[in-house]
Amino acid sequence: MDYVFASAIQHTNATVLKVLYDIACQWHKKLSQRMNKMPPSLQLNLRDRDVTFLVPKFHLPAHVVSCQWSFSFNWTKGVGRTDGEEPEHRWANLNPAASSTKNMGPSHCCDTLDDYFGDWNWKKLIGLGSSLASLRSLKTPSFHCIAGPSILRKIKEAIPECNDHQCDFEELTHSLKHKFPEQLALWIQQIEAWEMDPSSPNLFEVKSNGELRFSNA
């Protein structure tokens, strides 16, 4: 995984990275030290980049509670409603390939799967243009492929939902400013401090004293 990660980002100048991995909570530990042991061409100075490590939403509930608060997309600034599961969305469509790959050797099987995924990625890539063009014309894309209609549908759903959530949030904030102005200011200050430094207290984390009580029936 270290080699794949270093190879993927060595050609980009991006200074802000959101890195998702099923076990990012463990893998990210001592990553900088491991990078120093990579081949010279792959050695990266992560200290010069703003790197956030996250666990995809479908996998996160299987982690311990501390991971769910620290590596959640829900609490991360700048990711919107990303779920991080896109790389695995295609597994169901790949199932029919099993009838061919089950009789192949390891190398042949890997090459065949690479061809399948390459074909899928290519169709998705060439579908982006027709999908975005249809947004301007509000007509059905003339070239149908895997990505186009799906992206258009999601955008049409996301825009009004975004507006609704924004209105609700602004209404709630306005109400809190009148009822609890000092508490609201403190919350905002603490949340912004946590966003800048994840080692600061996380207000989204639910604290428990470990006690379990049962009321009489």
LUMSETOR-401122 format. One record per residue: residue number from 1; residue in one letter; y, z, x of N, C-alpha, C, O in turn; chain. Coordinates in steps of 0.1 Angstrom, whole numbers, plus 5000, padded with zeros to 4 digits. Layout:
LUMSETOR-401122
REC, NUM, a, Y, Z, X, Y, Z, X, Y, Z, X, Y, Z, X, A
...
This chain:
LUMSETOR-401122
REC, 1, m, 4988, 5000, 5008, 5000, 5000, 5000, 5013, 5000, 5009, 5022, 4994, 5005, A
REC, 2, d, 5012, 5007, 5020, 5024, 5007, 5029, 5027, 4993, 5034, 5039, 4989, 5034, A
REC, 3, y, 5017, 4986, 5038, 5019, 4972, 5043, 5024, 4963, 5032, 5033, 4955, 5035, A
REC, 4, v, 5019, 4964, 5020, 5024, 4956, 5009, 5039, 4959, 5006, 5047, 4950, 5004, A
REC, 5, f, 5042, 4972, 5006, 5056, 4976, 5003, 5065, 4971, 5013, 5076, 4965, 5010, A
REC, 6, a, 5062, 4973, 5026, 5070, 4969, 5037, 5072, 4954, 5037, 5083, 4948, 5040, A
REC, 7, s, 5061, 4946, 5034, 5062, 4932, 5034, 5071, 4927, 5023, 5077, 4916, 5024, A
REC, 8, a, 5070, 4934, 5011, 5078, 4929, 5000, 5093, 4931, 5001, 5100, 4923, 4996, A
REC, 9, i, 5097, 4941, 5008, 5112, 4944, 5009, 5118, 4940, 5022, 5130, 4942, 5024, A
REC, 10, q, 5110, 4935, 5031, 5116, 4932, 5044, 5126, 4920, 5044, 5134, 4918, 5052, A
REC, 11, h, 5124, 4912, 5033, 5133, 4900, 5032, 5144, 4902, 5022, 5151, 4892, 5019, A
REC, 12, t, 5147, 4914, 5018, 5158, 4916, 5008, 5168, 4926, 5015, 5165, 4935, 5022, A
REC, 13, n, 5181, 4923, 5011, 5192, 4932, 5016, 5196, 4942, 5005, 5206, 4949, 5007, A
REC, 14, a, 5188, 4943, 4994, 5191, 4953, 4984, 5192, 4967, 4989, 5183, 4971, 4997, A
REC, 15, t, 5202, 4974, 4986, 5204, 4988, 4990, 5200, 4998, 4980, 5198, 5010, 4983, A
REC, 16, v, 5197, 4994, 4968, 5192, 5003, 4957, 5179, 4998, 4953, 5178, 4986, 4948, A
REC, 17, l, 5169, 5006, 4954, 5155, 5002, 4951, 5149, 5012, 4941, 5150, 5024, 4943, A
REC, 18, k, 5143, 5007, 4930, 5135, 5015, 4921, 5120, 5011, 4924, 5116, 5000, 4920, A
REC, 19, v, 5113, 5019, 4930, 5099, 5016, 4934, 5089, 5023, 4924, 5089, 5035, 4923, A
REC, 20, l, 5081, 5015, 4917, 5071, 5020, 4908, 5057, 5019, 4913, 5054, 5008, 4919, A
REC, 21, y, 5049, 5029, 4911, 5035, 5029, 4916, 5028, 5040, 4908, 5034, 5050, 4905, A
REC, 22, d, 5015, 5037, 4905, 5008, 5047, 4897, 5007, 5061, 4903, 5007, 5071, 4895, A
REC, 23, i, 5007, 5062, 4916, 5006, 5075, 4923, 5018, 5076, 4932, 5017, 5082, 4943, A
REC, 24, a, 5030, 5072, 4928, 5042, 5073, 4936, 5045, 5087, 4940, 5051, 5090, 4951, A
REC, 25, c, 5041, 5097, 4931, 5044, 5111, 4934, 5037, 5115, 4947, 5043, 5124, 4954, A
REC, 26, q, 5026, 5110, 4950, 5019, 5114, 4963, 5022, 5104, 4974, 5024, 5108, 4986, A
REC, 27, w, 5022, 5091, 4970, 5024, 5081, 4981, 5037, 5081, 4988, 5038, 5078, 5000, A
REC, 28, h, 5048, 5085, 4981, 5061, 5085, 4987, 5063, 5095, 4998, 5072, 5095, 5006, A
REC, 29, k, 5054, 5106, 4998, 5055, 5116, 5008, 5053, 5111, 5022, 5043, 5105, 5025, A
REC, 30, k, 5062, 5114, 5031, 5061, 5110, 5045, 5061, 5095, 5047, 5055, 5090, 5057, A
REC, 31, l, 5066, 5088, 5037, 5066, 5073, 5038, 5074, 5069, 5050, 5070, 5059, 5057, A
REC, 32, s, 5085, 5075, 5053, 5094, 5071, 5064, 5086, 5072, 5077, 5087, 5064, 5086, A
REC, 33, q, 5079, 5083, 5078, 5071, 5085, 5091, 5060, 5075, 5092, 5058, 5070, 5103, A
REC, 34, r, 5054, 5071, 5081, 5044, 5061, 5082, 5050, 5047, 5085, 5043, 5039, 5092, A
REC, 35, m, 5062, 5045, 5080, 5068, 5032, 5083, 5071, 5030, 5098, 5070, 5019, 5103, A
REC, 36, n, 5073, 5041, 5105, 5075, 5040, 5120, 5063, 5036, 5127, 5064, 5032, 5139, A
REC, 37, k, 5051, 5037, 5121, 5038, 5034, 5127, 5034, 5019, 5124, 5024, 5014, 5129, A
REC, 38, m, 5042, 5013, 5115, 5039, 4999, 5112, 5043, 4989, 5123, 5050, 4993, 5132, A
REC, 39, p, 5038, 4977, 5123, 5042, 4967, 5133, 5057, 4966, 5133, 5064, 4968, 5123, A
REC, 40, p, 5063, 4963, 5145, 5078, 4963, 5146, 5085, 4954, 5136, 5095, 4958, 5131, A
REC, 41, s, 5079, 4943, 5132, 5085, 4934, 5122, 5086, 4940, 5108, 5093, 4935, 5100, A
REC, 42, l, 5078, 4950, 5106, 5077, 4956, 5092, 5083, 4970, 5092, 5083, 4977, 5081, A
REC, 43, q, 5088, 4975, 5103, 5094, 4989, 5103, 5107, 4988, 5095, 5116, 4980, 5098, A
REC, 44, l, 5109, 4998, 5086, 5120, 4998, 5077, 5128, 5011, 5078, 5121, 5022, 5080, A
REC, 45, n, 5141, 5011, 5078, 5149, 5023, 5078, 5153, 5026, 5064, 5163, 5021, 5059, A
REC, 46, l, 5145, 5034, 5057, 5147, 5037, 5043, 5159, 5046, 5041, 5164, 5048, 5030, A
REC, 47, r, 5164, 5053, 5051, 5175, 5062, 5050, 5188, 5055, 5047, 5197, 5061, 5041, A
REC, 48, d, 5189, 5042, 5050, 5200, 5034, 5047, 5200, 5028, 5032, 5209, 5021, 5029, A
REC, 49, r, 5190, 5031, 5025, 5189, 5026, 5011, 5187, 5037, 5001, 5182, 5048, 5004, A
REC, 50, d, 5192, 5034, 4989, 5190, 5044, 4978, 5177, 5041, 4971, 5176, 5032, 4963, A
REC, 51, v, 5166, 5048, 4974, 5153, 5045, 4969, 5149, 5056, 4960, 5149, 5068, 4963, A
REC, 52, t, 5144, 5052, 4948, 5139, 5061, 4938, 5125, 5057, 4935, 5122, 5045, 4932, A
REC, 53, f, 5116, 5067, 4935, 5102, 5064, 4933, 5098, 5069, 4919, 5102, 5080, 4915, A
REC, 54, l, 5091, 5060, 4911, 5088, 5063, 4897, 5074, 5060, 4894, 5067, 5052, 4901, A
REC, 55, v, 5068, 5066, 4884, 5055, 5063, 4879, 5056, 5056, 4865, 5063, 5061, 4857, A
REC, 56, p, 5049, 5045, 4864, 5049, 5037, 4851, 5046, 5046, 4839, 5038, 5056, 4840, A
REC, 57, k, 5052, 5043, 4828, 5052, 5052, 4816, 5038, 5054, 4811, 5034, 5065, 4806, A
REC, 58, f, 5029, 5044, 4811, 5016, 5046, 4805, 5007, 5055, 4814, 4999, 5062, 4809, A
REC, 59, h, 5010, 5055, 4827, 5002, 5063, 4836, 5007, 5077, 4837, 5000, 5086, 4841, A
REC, 60, l, 5020, 5079, 4835, 5026, 5092, 4837, 5020, 5104, 4830, 5019, 5114, 4835, A
REC, 61, p, 5016, 5102, 4817, 5011, 5114, 4809, 4998, 5119, 4816, 4995, 5131, 4813, A
REC, 62, a, 4991, 5112, 4824, 4979, 5117, 4830, 4982, 5125, 4842, 4973, 5132, 4848, A
REC, 63, h, 4995, 5126, 4847, 4999, 5134, 4858, 5002, 5148, 4854, 5004, 5151, 4842, A
REC, 64, v, 5003, 5157, 4864, 5007, 5171, 4861, 5021, 5171, 4856, 5029, 5161, 4857, A
REC, 65, v, 5025, 5182, 4849, 5038, 5183, 4843, 5049, 5181, 4852, 5059, 5174, 4849, A
REC, 66, s, 5048, 5186, 4864, 5059, 5185, 4874, 5062, 5170, 4877, 5074, 5167, 4879, A
REC, 67, c, 5052, 5162, 4878, 5054, 5148, 4880, 5061, 5141, 4868, 5069, 5132, 4870, A
REC, 68, q, 5057, 5145, 4856, 5063, 5139, 4844, 5078, 5141, 4843, 5085, 5133, 4837, A
REC, 69, w, 5083, 5152, 4849, 5098, 5154, 4849, 5104, 5147, 4861, 5116, 5143, 4860, A
REC, 70, s, 5098, 5146, 4872, 5104, 5142, 4884, 5103, 5127, 4886, 5111, 5121, 4894, A
REC, 71, f, 5093, 5120, 4880, 5091, 5106, 4883, 5091, 5097, 4870, 5084, 5087, 4869, A
REC, 72, s, 5099, 5102, 4860, 5099, 5095, 4847, 5111, 5085, 4847, 5122, 5087, 4851, A
REC, 73, f, 5108, 5073, 4841, 5118, 5063, 4838, 5128, 5068, 4828, 5140, 5065, 4829, A
REC, 74, n, 5124, 5077, 4819, 5133, 5082, 4809, 5145, 5089, 4814, 5155, 5089, 4807, A
REC, 75, w, 5144, 5096, 4825, 5155, 5104, 4831, 5162, 5097, 4842, 5171, 5103, 4849, A
REC, 76, t, 5158, 5085, 4845, 5164, 5078, 4857, 5175, 5069, 4853, 5174, 5061, 4843, A
REC, 77, k, 5186, 5070, 4860, 5198, 5062, 4857, 5196, 5048, 4862, 5191, 5045, 4873, A
REC, 78, g, 5201, 5038, 4853, 5201, 5024, 4857, 5188, 5016, 4855, 5187, 5005, 4859, A
REC, 79, v, 5178, 5022, 4848, 5166, 5015, 4845, 5165, 5011, 4830, 5155, 5004, 4827, A
REC, 80, g, 5174, 5015, 4822, 5173, 5011, 4808, 5160, 5017, 4801, 5157, 5028, 4803, A
REC, 81, r, 5153, 5008, 4794, 5140, 5012, 4788, 5128, 5006, 4795, 5118, 5003, 4788, A
REC, 82, t, 5130, 5004, 4808, 5119, 4998, 4815, 5107, 5008, 4814, 5108, 5020, 4815, A
REC, 83, d, 5095, 5001, 4813, 5083, 5010, 4813, 5075, 5009, 4826, 5066, 5017, 4828, A
REC, 84, g, 5077, 4999, 4834, 5071, 4998, 4847, 5056, 4993, 4846, 5049, 4993, 4856, A
REC, 85, e, 5052, 4988, 4834, 5038, 4984, 4833, 5036, 4969, 4832, 5025, 4964, 4830, A
REC, 86, e, 5047, 4962, 4835, 5046, 4947, 4834, 5035, 4941, 4843, 5028, 4932, 4838, A
REC, 87, p, 5033, 4946, 4855, 5022, 4940, 4863, 5008, 4940, 4857, 5000, 4933, 4860, A
REC, 88, e, 5006, 4950, 4847, 4993, 4951, 4841, 4992, 4946, 4827, 4982, 4946, 4821, A
REC, 89, h, 5003, 4940, 4822, 5003, 4934, 4809, 4993, 4923, 4807, 4989, 4919, 4796, A
REC, 90, r, 4990, 4916, 4818, 4982, 4904, 4818, 4967, 4906, 4819, 4960, 4897, 4818, A
REC, 91, w, 4963, 4919, 4821, 4949, 4921, 4823, 4940, 4916, 4811, 4930, 4910, 4813, A
REC, 92, a, 4945, 4919, 4799, 4937, 4914, 4787, 4936, 4899, 4787, 4925, 4894, 4783, A
REC, 93, n, 4946, 4892, 4790, 4945, 4877, 4790, 4936, 4872, 4801, 4931, 4861, 4801, A
REC, 94, l, 4934, 4880, 4812, 4925, 4876, 4823, 4911, 4879, 4820, 4902, 4874, 4828, A
REC, 95, n, 4907, 4886, 4810, 4893, 4890, 4808, 4884, 4878, 4807, 4873, 4878, 4812, A
REC, 96, p, 4888, 4866, 4801, 4879, 4855, 4800, 4875, 4849, 4814, 4864, 4843, 4815, A
REC, 97, a, 4883, 4852, 4824, 4879, 4847, 4837, 4867, 4854, 4843, 4861, 4850, 4853, A
REC, 98, a, 4863, 4866, 4837, 4851, 4873, 4842, 4838, 4865, 4841, 4830, 4867, 4850, A
REC, 99, s, 4838, 4856, 4832, 4825, 4848, 4831, 4824, 4839, 4843, 4812, 4835, 4846, A
REC, 100, s, 4835, 4836, 4850, 4834, 4828, 4862, 4833, 4837, 4875, 4825, 4834, 4884, A
REC, 101, t, 4841, 4847, 4875, 4842, 4855, 4887, 4831, 4864, 4890, 4828, 4868, 4901, A
REC, 102, k, 4823, 4867, 4879, 4812, 4877, 4881, 4801, 4872, 4890, 4793, 4879, 4896, A
REC, 103, n, 4800, 4859, 4892, 4790, 4853, 4901, 4795, 4849, 4914, 4788, 4843, 4922, A
REC, 104, m, 4808, 4852, 4917, 4814, 4848, 4930, 4813, 4859, 4940, 4811, 4871, 4937, A
REC, 105, g, 4814, 4855, 4953, 4815, 4865, 4963, 4829, 4871, 4964, 4838, 4866, 4957, A
REC, 106, p, 4831, 4881, 4972, 4844, 4888, 4972, 4855, 4879, 4975, 4866, 4880, 4969, A
REC, 107, s, 4854, 4871, 4986, 4865, 4862, 4990, 4869, 4852, 4979, 4880, 4850, 4976, A
REC, 108, h, 4858, 4845, 4974, 4860, 4835, 4964, 4866, 4841, 4951, 4875, 4835, 4945, A
REC, 109, c, 4862, 4853, 4948, 4867, 4860, 4936, 4882, 4863, 4938, 4890, 4861, 4929, A
REC, 110, c, 4886, 4868, 4949, 4900, 4871, 4952, 4909, 4859, 4951, 4920, 4859, 4946, A
REC, 111, d, 4904, 4848, 4957, 4911, 4835, 4957, 4913, 4830, 4942, 4924, 4825, 4939, A
REC, 112, t, 4903, 4831, 4934, 4903, 4827, 4921, 4913, 4835, 4913, 4921, 4829, 4905, A
REC, 113, l, 4913, 4848, 4914, 4922, 4857, 4907, 4936, 4854, 4911, 4946, 4854, 4903, A
REC, 114, d, 4938, 4851, 4924, 4952, 4847, 4929, 4957, 4835, 4922, 4968, 4834, 4919, A
REC, 115, d, 4948, 4825, 4920, 4951, 4813, 4913, 4955, 4816, 4899, 4965, 4810, 4893, A
REC, 116, y, 4948, 4824, 4892, 4951, 4828, 4878, 4964, 4834, 4877, 4973, 4831, 4869, A
REC, 117, f, 4967, 4844, 4886, 4980, 4851, 4885, 4991, 4842, 4889, 5002, 4843, 4884, A
REC, 118, g, 4989, 4834, 4899, 4999, 4824, 4903, 5003, 4815, 4892, 5014, 4812, 4890, A
REC, 119, d, 4993, 4810, 4884, 4995, 4802, 4873, 5003, 4809, 4862, 5013, 4803, 4856, A
REC, 120, w, 5000, 4821, 4860, 5007, 4829, 4850, 5021, 4831, 4854, 5031, 4830, 4846, A
REC, 121, n, 5024, 4835, 4866, 5037, 4837, 4871, 5045, 4825, 4871, 5057, 4825, 4868, A
REC, 122, w, 5039, 4813, 4874, 5047, 4801, 4874, 5051, 4797, 4860, 5062, 4793, 4857, A
REC, 123, k, 5042, 4799, 4850, 5046, 4796, 4836, 5057, 4805, 4831, 5066, 4801, 4824, A
REC, 124, k, 5056, 4818, 4835, 5066, 4827, 4832, 5080, 4823, 4838, 5090, 4824, 4831, A
REC, 125, l, 5080, 4819, 4850, 5092, 4816, 4857, 5099, 4804, 4851, 5111, 4804, 4848, A
REC, 126, i, 5091, 4793, 4848, 5097, 4781, 4843, 5101, 4783, 4828, 5108, 4775, 4823, A
REC, 127, g, 5096, 4793, 4822, 5100, 4796, 4808, 5113, 4803, 4807, 5118, 4804, 4796, A
REC, 128, l, 5118, 4809, 4818, 5130, 4817, 4817, 5142, 4808, 4813, 5150, 4813, 4804, A
REC, 129, g, 5143, 4796, 4818, 5154, 4788, 4815, 5155, 4784, 4800, 5165, 4785, 4794, A
REC, 130, s, 5143, 4779, 4795, 5143, 4775, 4781, 5146, 4787, 4772, 5151, 4786, 4761, A
REC, 131, s, 5141, 4799, 4776, 5143, 4811, 4768, 5158, 4815, 4767, 5163, 4817, 4757, A
REC, 132, l, 5165, 4815, 4779, 5179, 4819, 4779, 5187, 4808, 4773, 5198, 4811, 4767, A
REC, 133, a, 5183, 4795, 4774, 5191, 4785, 4768, 5191, 4786, 4753, 5200, 4783, 4746, A
REC, 134, s, 5179, 4790, 4748, 5178, 4792, 4733, 5187, 4803, 4728, 5190, 4803, 4716, A
REC, 135, l, 5190, 4812, 4737, 5200, 4823, 4733, 5213, 4817, 4729, 5220, 4822, 4720, A
REC, 136, r, 5217, 4807, 4737, 5231, 4801, 4735, 5231, 4792, 4723, 5240, 4792, 4715, A
REC, 137, s, 5220, 4785, 4721, 5219, 4775, 4710, 5214, 4781, 4697, 5216, 4776, 4686, A
REC, 138, l, 5207, 4793, 4699, 5201, 4800, 4687, 5191, 4791, 4681, 5189, 4791, 4668, A
REC, 139, k, 5184, 4783, 4689, 5174, 4774, 4684, 5160, 4777, 4691, 5160, 4783, 4701, A
REC, 140, t, 5150, 4773, 4685, 5137, 4776, 4691, 5135, 4767, 4703, 5138, 4755, 4703, A
REC, 141, p, 5131, 4773, 4715, 5129, 4765, 4727, 5120, 4753, 4725, 5110, 4754, 4718, A
REC, 142, s, 5124, 4741, 4730, 5116, 4730, 4729, 5104, 4730, 4738, 5094, 4724, 4735, A
REC, 143, f, 5105, 4738, 4749, 5093, 4739, 4758, 5088, 4753, 4756, 5094, 4763, 4761, A
REC, 144, h, 5076, 4754, 4750, 5070, 4767, 4747, 5061, 4771, 4759, 5053, 4762, 4763, A
REC, 145, c, 5062, 4783, 4763, 5053, 4788, 4773, 5051, 4803, 4771, 5056, 4808, 4761, A
REC, 146, i, 5045, 4809, 4781, 5042, 4824, 4779, 5055, 4832, 4778, 5055, 4841, 4770, A
REC, 147, a, 5065, 4829, 4787, 5076, 4839, 4788, 5087, 4836, 4777, 5092, 4846, 4772, A
REC, 148, g, 5090, 4824, 4775, 5102, 4821, 4767, 5103, 4828, 4754, 5112, 4836, 4752, A
REC, 149, p, 5095, 4825, 4744, 5096, 4832, 4731, 5096, 4847, 4732, 5103, 4854, 4724, A
REC, 150, s, 5088, 4852, 4741, 5086, 4867, 4742, 5099, 4873, 4747, 5104, 4883, 4741, A
REC, 151, i, 5106, 4867, 4757, 5118, 4873, 4762, 5129, 4872, 4752, 5137, 4881, 4750, A
REC, 152, l, 5130, 4860, 4745, 5140, 4858, 4735, 5138, 4869, 4724, 5148, 4874, 4719, A
REC, 153, r, 5126, 4871, 4719, 5124, 4881, 4709, 5128, 4895, 4713, 5134, 4902, 4705, A
REC, 154, k, 5125, 4898, 4725, 5128, 4912, 4730, 5143, 4913, 4731, 5148, 4924, 4728, A
REC, 155, i, 5150, 4903, 4735, 5165, 4904, 4737, 5171, 4905, 4723, 5180, 4913, 4721, A
REC, 156, k, 5166, 4898, 4713, 5172, 4898, 4700, 5169, 4912, 4693, 5178, 4917, 4686, A
REC, 157, e, 5158, 4919, 4697, 5156, 4932, 4692, 5164, 4943, 4699, 5168, 4952, 4694, A
REC, 158, a, 5165, 4940, 4712, 5171, 4951, 4721, 5186, 4952, 4718, 5191, 4963, 4719, A
REC, 159, i, 5193, 4941, 4716, 5208, 4942, 4715, 5212, 4951, 4703, 5220, 4960, 4705, A
REC, 160, p, 5208, 4948, 4691, 5212, 4957, 4679, 5207, 4971, 4681, 5214, 4981, 4677, A
REC, 161, e, 5195, 4973, 4687, 5190, 4987, 4689, 5199, 4994, 4699, 5201, 5006, 4698, A
REC, 162, c, 5203, 4987, 4709, 5212, 4993, 4719, 5225, 4997, 4713, 5230, 5008, 4715, A
REC, 163, n, 5230, 4989, 4704, 5243, 4992, 4697, 5241, 5004, 4688, 5250, 5013, 4688, A
REC, 164, d, 5230, 5005, 4681, 5227, 5017, 4673, 5227, 5030, 4681, 5233, 5040, 4677, A
REC, 165, h, 5219, 5029, 4692, 5218, 5041, 4700, 5231, 5045, 4706, 5234, 5057, 4707, A
REC, 166, q, 5239, 5036, 4710, 5252, 5039, 4716, 5261, 5045, 4706, 5268, 5055, 4709, A
REC, 167, c, 5261, 5040, 4694, 5269, 5047, 4683, 5265, 5061, 4680, 5273, 5070, 4679, A
REC, 168, d, 5251, 5063, 4680, 5246, 5076, 4677, 5250, 5086, 4689, 5254, 5097, 4686, A
REC, 169, f, 5249, 5081, 4701, 5252, 5089, 4712, 5267, 5093, 4712, 5271, 5105, 4715, A
REC, 170, e, 5276, 5083, 4710, 5290, 5086, 4710, 5294, 5096, 4698, 5302, 5104, 4700, A
REC, 171, e, 5287, 5095, 4687, 5289, 5104, 4676, 5285, 5118, 4679, 5292, 5128, 4677, A
REC, 172, l, 5273, 5119, 4686, 5269, 5133, 4690, 5278, 5139, 4700, 5281, 5150, 4700, A
REC, 173, t, 5282, 5130, 4710, 5291, 5135, 4721, 5304, 5140, 4715, 5309, 5150, 4719, A
REC, 174, h, 5309, 5132, 4705, 5322, 5136, 4699, 5321, 5149, 4692, 5330, 5158, 4692, A
REC, 175, s, 5310, 5152, 4685, 5307, 5164, 4678, 5306, 5176, 4688, 5312, 5187, 4685, A
REC, 176, l, 5299, 5174, 4699, 5297, 5185, 4708, 5310, 5188, 4715, 5312, 5200, 4719, A
REC, 177, k, 5319, 5178, 4717, 5332, 5181, 4724, 5340, 5191, 4716, 5347, 5199, 4721, A
REC, 178, h, 5339, 5190, 4702, 5346, 5199, 4694, 5340, 5213, 4692, 5347, 5223, 4691, A
REC, 179, k, 5327, 5213, 4692, 5320, 5226, 4690, 5317, 5233, 4702, 5318, 5246, 4703, A
REC, 180, f, 5313, 5226, 4713, 5309, 5233, 4725, 5315, 5226, 4737, 5307, 5220, 4746, A
REC, 181, p, 5328, 5225, 4739, 5334, 5217, 4749, 5330, 5222, 4763, 5328, 5214, 4772, A
REC, 182, e, 5330, 5235, 4765, 5327, 5241, 4779, 5313, 5238, 4782, 5310, 5235, 4794, A
REC, 183, q, 5304, 5240, 4773, 5289, 5238, 4775, 5286, 5223, 4778, 5278, 5220, 4787, A
REC, 184, l, 5293, 5214, 4771, 5291, 5200, 4773, 5296, 5196, 4787, 5289, 5188, 4794, A
REC, 185, a, 5307, 5201, 4791, 5312, 5198, 4804, 5303, 5203, 4815, 5301, 5196, 4825, A
REC, 186, l, 5297, 5214, 4813, 5288, 5220, 4823, 5275, 5211, 4823, 5270, 5208, 4834, A
REC, 187, w, 5270, 5207, 4812, 5258, 5199, 4811, 5260, 5186, 4819, 5252, 5182, 4827, A
REC, 188, i, 5272, 5179, 4816, 5275, 5167, 4823, 5275, 5168, 4838, 5270, 5160, 4846, A
REC, 189, q, 5282, 5179, 4842, 5283, 5182, 4856, 5269, 5184, 4863, 5267, 5179, 4874, A
REC, 190, q, 5260, 5192, 4856, 5247, 5194, 4862, 5238, 5182, 4862, 5231, 5180, 4871, A
REC, 191, i, 5239, 5174, 4851, 5231, 5162, 4851, 5236, 5152, 4862, 5227, 5146, 4868, A
REC, 192, e, 5249, 5150, 4864, 5254, 5141, 4874, 5250, 5146, 4888, 5247, 5138, 4897, A
REC, 193, a, 5250, 5160, 4890, 5246, 5165, 4902, 5231, 5162, 4905, 5227, 5159, 4916, A
REC, 194, w, 5222, 5163, 4894, 5208, 5160, 4896, 5206, 5146, 4899, 5197, 5142, 4906, A
REC, 195, e, 5214, 5137, 4892, 5212, 5122, 4895, 5216, 5119, 4909, 5210, 5110, 4915, A
REC, 196, m, 5225, 5126, 4915, 5229, 5124, 4929, 5219, 5130, 4939, 5217, 5125, 4950, A
REC, 197, d, 5213, 5141, 4935, 5204, 5149, 4943, 5193, 5154, 4935, 5194, 5164, 4929, A
REC, 198, p, 5181, 5147, 4935, 5170, 5151, 4926, 5164, 5165, 4930, 5157, 5171, 4922, A
REC, 199, s, 5168, 5171, 4941, 5163, 5184, 4944, 5171, 5195, 4936, 5167, 5206, 4936, A
REC, 200, s, 5182, 5191, 4930, 5190, 5200, 4922, 5182, 5203, 4909, 5173, 5195, 4905, A
REC, 201, p, 5185, 5213, 4902, 5178, 5217, 4889, 5179, 5205, 4879, 5189, 5199, 4877, A
REC, 202, n, 5167, 5202, 4873, 5166, 5191, 4864, 5167, 5197, 4849, 5159, 5204, 4845, A
REC, 203, l, 5178, 5194, 4843, 5181, 5199, 4829, 5171, 5194, 4819, 5169, 5200, 4808, A
REC, 204, f, 5164, 5183, 4822, 5155, 5177, 4812, 5141, 5184, 4813, 5133, 5183, 4803, A
REC, 205, e, 5139, 5192, 4823, 5126, 5199, 4824, 5125, 5211, 4815, 5135, 5219, 4814, A
REC, 206, v, 5114, 5212, 4808, 5112, 5223, 4798, 5105, 5234, 4806, 5095, 5233, 4812, A
REC, 207, k, 5112, 5246, 4806, 5107, 5257, 4813, 5098, 5265, 4804, 5100, 5266, 4792, A
REC, 208, s, 5088, 5271, 4810, 5078, 5280, 4802, 5075, 5292, 4811, 5073, 5290, 4823, A
REC, 209, n, 5074, 5304, 4805, 5070, 5315, 4812, 5055, 5317, 4813, 5050, 5327, 4818, A
REC, 210, g, 5047, 5308, 4807, 5033, 5308, 4808, 5026, 5317, 4797, 5014, 5318, 4797, A
REC, 211, e, 5034, 5323, 4788, 5029, 5332, 4778, 5026, 5324, 4765, 5033, 5314, 4762, A
REC, 212, l, 5015, 5327, 4759, 5011, 5320, 4746, 5009, 5331, 4736, 5001, 5340, 4737, A
REC, 213, r, 5017, 5330, 4725, 5016, 5340, 4714, 5011, 5333, 4701, 5015, 5322, 4698, A
REC, 214, f, 5004, 5341, 4694, 4999, 5336, 4681, 5005, 5346, 4670, 5004, 5358, 4671, A
REC, 215, s, 5010, 5339, 4660, 5016, 5347, 4649, 5004, 5350, 4639, 4994, 5342, 4638, A
REC, 216, n, 5006, 5361, 4632, 4996, 5364, 4622, 4995, 5354, 4610, 5006, 5350, 4606, A
REC, 217, a, 4984, 5350, 4606, 4982, 5340, 4596, 4986, 5347, 4582, 4986, 5340, 4572, A
